[in-house]
Amino acid sequence: MLDVRKLRLLRDLDRLGTIAAVAEALSYTPSAVSQQLAALERETGRKLLNRTGRRVSLTPTASALVDHTERVLAELERAEAALAADTAGTASAVRLGAFPTALRTVVLPAMADLGRTHPDLAMSVVEVDPAHVPDLLRGGDLDVALVHEYDNVPSIAGPGVELEPLLDEVVYLATTARPRDSADLTAVRAHADSRWIAGNPGTLCHTMTVRTCQSQGFEPRVAHRVDDFGAVLDLVAAGGGVALVPQLGAVDVPAAVTLTALPLHRRTRIACRQGSRSRPAFAAVSAALHHAVRDFARG
């Protein structure tokens, strides 16, 4: 019978790309990872890796085995969820990853709610960019996470991850100009010569700003790279430039800042490992997050 632990290593090699990256992610030595993968090749009786110097790549047989591994791991998650559901209560430790704008407006109220309704559930929170969430979930470093995507920057969770809708937000153009009654994306074009405030390169928010400006025929002149939308709004108020800010980031707006709603949206989702949604702890966390979102929408 194939060893699930070795299959996980093959799956991790497929997603991380190198043996060194797998070793670092799992706190193994590269030699130990190589030995386990070589043992898996012996167990299967098939060539799983193409080796060229220090570089390795998966053979077609290995890629097919990875697909089966994802289904096997999902079934194991479901089995563990069934065992958890058979136990009274929700006593568990949940590691939740969230992006900064969701921490203050959604995650903290949800944690307060869980403290009242499920005192036996211990939640720890990690601030993480949504782009890193799928690997952290698949690697077992997180149990639940909040991710988002924009209309013009779709995210790809990849295999082994399930998504549950949580919140759809409007994106605002933040300026110090007079407010408009309504606006389309030409409101962005009017700032082709303005200084822009954007997230750091590599983040979805940075890509959203750049692509939105490009759709209006210009490259944004980025003067400031800031990921904290509270600081972004303060910079706008101080005359540092203009910015695109999603609804969750538009709290405590300085008096000098005007927010113009655009026909552009950000969608926030709850992410978890495939097969784990039936865990009582996930159900409790999901319910608290949805409750916090409803309170935010009413506010």
C-alpha positions as CSV (number, residue, x, y, z in Angstrom):
1,M,0.0,0.0,0.0
2,L,1.3,3.5,-0.9
3,D,2.5,5.7,2.0
4,V,0.3,8.8,2.3
5,R,3.2,10.7,3.8
6,K,5.4,10.1,0.8
7,L,2.4,11.0,-1.5
8,R,2.2,14.3,0.3
9,L,5.8,15.0,-0.5
10,L,5.2,14.3,-4.1
11,R,2.2,16.6,-4.0
12,D,4.3,19.3,-2.3
13,L,7.0,18.9,-4.9
14,D,4.4,19.5,-7.6
15,R,3.2,22.7,-6.0
16,L,6.5,24.1,-4.7
17,G,8.7,23.1,-7.6
18,T,12.0,22.1,-6.0
19,I,13.1,19.6,-3.4
20,A,14.8,22.4,-1.5
21,A,11.5,24.3,-1.2
22,V,9.7,21.1,0.0
23,A,12.4,20.5,2.6
24,E,12.3,24.1,3.8
25,A,8.5,24.1,4.0
26,L,8.4,20.9,6.1
27,S,11.6,21.5,8.1
28,Y,13.3,18.4,6.5
29,T,16.7,18.1,4.9
30,P,16.7,18.0,1.1
31,S,18.4,14.6,1.5
32,A,15.5,13.2,3.5
33,V,13.0,14.5,1.0
34,S,15.0,12.9,-1.9
35,Q,15.2,9.6,0.0
36,Q,11.5,9.5,0.6
37,L,10.7,10.2,-3.0
38,A,13.1,7.6,-4.2
39,A,11.4,5.1,-1.8
40,L,8.0,6.1,-3.3
41,E,9.4,5.3,-6.8
42,R,10.4,1.9,-5.5
43,E,7.0,1.3,-4.0
44,T,5.2,2.2,-7.2
45,G,7.7,0.5,-9.5
46,R,7.4,3.6,-11.7
47,K,9.7,6.5,-12.6
48,L,8.2,9.5,-11.0
49,L,10.9,12.2,-11.4
50,N,13.0,13.4,-14.3
51,R,16.4,14.4,-12.9
52,T,18.7,16.8,-14.8
53,G,21.6,17.8,-12.5
54,R,20.0,19.3,-9.4
55,R,16.7,20.0,-11.2
56,V,13.7,17.6,-11.0
57,S,10.4,17.5,-12.7
58,L,7.4,15.2,-12.4
59,T,6.8,12.5,-15.0
60,P,3.3,12.1,-16.5
61,T,2.8,9.2,-14.1
62,A,3.7,11.3,-11.1
63,S,1.3,14.0,-12.2
64,A,-1.5,11.5,-12.4
65,L,-0.5,10.2,-9.0
66,V,-0.7,13.7,-7.6
67,D,-4.3,14.1,-8.8
68,H,-5.2,10.9,-7.0
69,T,-3.3,12.1,-3.9
70,E,-5.5,15.3,-3.8
71,R,-8.6,13.1,-3.7
72,V,-7.1,10.8,-1.1
73,L,-6.2,13.7,1.2
74,A,-9.7,15.2,0.8
75,E,-11.2,11.9,1.8
76,L,-8.9,11.8,4.9
77,E,-10.1,15.3,5.8
78,R,-13.7,14.1,5.5
79,A,-12.9,11.1,7.7
80,E,-11.3,13.3,10.4
81,A,-14.3,15.7,10.1
82,A,-16.7,12.8,10.7
83,L,-14.8,11.8,13.8
84,A,-14.8,15.4,15.0
85,A,-18.6,15.7,14.4
86,D,-19.1,12.5,16.4
87,T,-17.6,14.3,19.5
88,A,-19.8,16.6,21.5
89,G,-18.9,20.2,21.3
90,T,-16.5,22.2,19.2
91,A,-13.3,21.9,21.4
92,S,-10.6,22.5,18.9
93,A,-7.7,24.8,17.9
94,V,-8.3,26.7,14.7
95,R,-5.5,28.6,12.8
96,L,-7.1,31.3,10.7
97,G,-5.3,33.4,8.1
98,A,-6.7,36.8,7.1
99,F,-5.6,39.8,5.0
100,P,-5.3,43.1,7.0
101,T,-8.5,44.9,6.0
102,A,-10.5,41.8,7.1
103,L,-8.8,41.5,10.5
104,R,-10.3,44.7,12.0
105,T,-13.7,44.7,10.4
106,V,-14.6,40.9,10.2
107,V,-12.1,38.7,12.1
108,L,-12.0,40.5,15.4
109,P,-15.8,40.8,15.8
110,A,-16.1,37.1,14.8
111,M,-13.5,36.2,17.5
112,A,-15.5,38.1,20.1
113,D,-18.7,36.3,19.0
114,L,-17.0,32.9,19.2
115,G,-15.7,33.7,22.7
116,R,-19.3,34.0,23.8
117,T,-20.9,31.1,21.8
118,H,-18.0,28.6,21.7
119,P,-15.6,29.3,24.5
120,D,-14.0,25.8,24.0
121,L,-12.8,26.8,20.5
122,A,-9.3,28.3,20.6
123,M,-8.6,30.5,17.5
124,S,-5.2,31.9,16.6
125,V,-4.9,34.5,13.8
126,V,-2.2,35.0,11.2
127,E,-2.0,38.0,8.9
128,V,-1.3,36.6,5.4
129,D,-1.6,37.8,1.8
130,P,-4.3,35.9,0.0
131,A,-1.8,34.8,-2.7
132,H,0.0,32.6,-0.1
133,V,-3.1,31.0,1.4
134,P,-3.6,28.0,-0.8
135,D,0.0,26.7,-0.1
136,L,-0.4,27.4,3.6
137,L,-3.7,25.5,3.7
138,R,-2.4,22.5,1.7
139,G,0.7,22.4,3.9
140,G,-1.3,22.3,7.1
141,D,-0.1,25.7,8.4
142,L,-3.6,27.1,8.3
143,D,-7.0,25.5,8.9
144,V,-9.2,28.3,7.6
145,A,-8.4,31.6,5.8
146,L,-10.0,34.6,4.1
147,V,-9.0,35.2,0.5
148,H,-10.2,37.7,-2.1
149,E,-10.2,38.4,-5.7
150,Y,-11.1,41.5,-7.9
151,D,-13.1,41.6,-11.1
152,N,-9.9,42.2,-13.0
153,V,-7.6,40.0,-10.8
154,P,-9.1,36.5,-10.4
155,S,-7.5,34.3,-7.9
156,I,-6.8,30.6,-8.4
157,A,-7.0,28.5,-5.3
158,G,-5.9,25.3,-7.1
159,P,-6.6,21.7,-6.1
160,G,-7.2,20.7,-2.5
161,V,-8.9,24.0,-1.5
162,E,-12.6,24.7,-1.1
163,L,-14.1,28.2,-1.1
164,E,-17.2,29.6,0.5
165,P,-18.7,33.0,-0.5
166,L,-18.5,35.6,2.3
167,L,-18.7,39.2,1.1
168,D,-18.9,41.2,-2.2
169,E,-17.4,44.7,-1.8
170,V,-17.5,47.8,-4.0
171,V,-14.1,49.4,-4.8
172,Y,-13.9,53.2,-4.3
173,L,-11.7,55.8,-5.9
174,A,-10.3,57.8,-3.0
175,T,-9.4,61.4,-3.8
176,T,-9.7,64.9,-2.3
177,A,-11.8,66.1,-5.2
178,R,-15.5,67.0,-5.1
179,P,-17.7,63.9,-4.9
180,R,-19.6,62.6,-8.0
181,D,-23.2,61.5,-7.9
182,S,-22.2,58.4,-9.9
183,A,-19.1,57.3,-11.8
184,D,-17.8,54.7,-14.2
185,L,-14.2,53.9,-14.7
186,T,-13.6,57.1,-16.6
187,A,-13.3,58.7,-13.2
188,V,-10.0,56.8,-13.0
189,R,-9.0,58.1,-16.4
190,A,-9.3,61.6,-15.1
191,H,-6.3,60.9,-12.8
192,A,-4.0,59.7,-15.5
193,D,-1.5,62.5,-14.5
194,S,-2.1,62.1,-10.7
195,R,0.3,60.5,-8.2
196,W,-1.0,57.1,-7.2
197,I,-0.9,55.1,-4.0
198,A,-0.8,51.3,-4.5
199,G,-0.1,48.2,-2.6
200,N,3.3,46.5,-2.8
201,P,4.1,44.6,-6.0
202,G,3.1,41.0,-5.9
203,T,-0.2,41.7,-4.0
204,L,-3.6,41.4,-5.6
205,C,-4.4,45.0,-4.6
206,H,-1.3,46.3,-6.4
207,T,-2.2,44.3,-9.5
208,M,-5.8,45.6,-9.3
209,T,-4.7,49.2,-9.3
210,V,-2.3,48.8,-12.2
211,R,-4.8,46.8,-14.3
212,T,-7.6,49.3,-13.6
213,C,-5.5,52.2,-14.7
214,Q,-4.2,50.3,-17.8
215,S,-7.9,49.6,-18.8
216,Q,-8.2,53.4,-19.0
217,G,-5.2,53.8,-21.2
218,F,-2.4,54.8,-18.8
219,E,0.2,53.4,-16.5
220,P,-0.2,54.7,-12.9
221,R,2.6,56.9,-11.6
222,V,3.0,55.2,-8.3
223,A,4.4,57.5,-5.6
224,H,3.7,55.4,-2.5
225,R,3.5,51.6,-2.0
226,V,1.4,50.9,1.1
227,D,-0.6,47.9,2.0
228,D,-2.5,49.3,5.0
229,F,-5.6,51.0,3.7
230,G,-5.9,53.2,6.8
231,A,-2.5,54.6,6.0
232,V,-3.5,54.9,2.3
233,L,-6.5,57.1,3.2
234,D,-4.4,59.2,5.4
235,L,-1.9,59.7,2.6
236,V,-4.8,60.7,0.2
237,A,-6.0,63.2,2.8
238,A,-2.5,64.6,3.1
239,G,-2.3,65.2,-0.7
240,G,0.0,62.3,-1.3
241,G,-2.0,61.0,-4.3
242,V,-5.2,59.1,-5.2
243,A,-6.0,55.4,-4.6
244,L,-8.4,52.6,-5.1
245,V,-9.8,51.3,-1.8
246,P,-12.2,48.3,-1.2
247,Q,-15.1,48.7,1.1
248,L,-13.5,46.9,4.0
249,G,-10.7,49.3,3.9
250,A,-12.9,52.4,3.8
251,V,-13.4,52.8,7.6
252,D,-12.5,55.9,9.6
253,V,-12.3,57.9,6.4
254,P,-10.6,61.3,6.9
255,A,-12.9,64.3,6.4
256,A,-10.8,65.5,3.5
257,V,-11.2,62.3,1.5
258,T,-13.9,61.7,-1.0
259,L,-14.9,58.1,-1.9
260,T,-16.4,57.5,-5.4
261,A,-18.0,54.1,-5.9
262,L,-16.7,52.4,-9.1
263,P,-18.2,49.5,-11.1
264,L,-15.4,47.3,-9.7
265,H,-15.8,44.7,-7.0
266,R,-13.7,42.6,-4.6
267,R,-15.1,39.2,-3.5
268,T,-14.0,37.7,-0.2
269,R,-14.2,34.0,0.3
270,I,-13.6,31.6,3.2
271,A,-11.0,29.0,2.2
272,C,-10.3,25.6,3.8
273,R,-8.8,22.3,2.9
274,Q,-11.0,20.2,0.7
275,G,-13.1,17.9,2.8
276,S,-12.8,19.9,6.0
277,R,-16.0,22.0,5.8
278,S,-18.0,19.5,7.8
279,R,-15.9,19.9,10.9
280,P,-17.9,21.4,13.7
281,A,-15.1,24.0,14.3
282,F,-15.3,25.2,10.7
283,A,-19.1,25.5,10.9
284,A,-18.7,27.6,14.1
285,V,-16.0,29.9,12.5
286,S,-17.9,30.3,9.3
287,A,-21.1,31.3,11.1
288,A,-19.2,33.8,13.2
289,L,-17.6,35.3,10.1
290,H,-20.9,35.6,8.3
291,H,-22.5,37.2,11.3
292,A,-19.7,39.8,11.5
293,V,-20.1,40.6,7.8
294,R,-23.8,41.1,8.3
295,D,-23.1,43.5,11.1
296,F,-20.6,45.3,9.0
297,A,-23.0,45.7,6.1
298,R,-25.7,47.1,8.5
299,G,-23.2,49.5,9.9
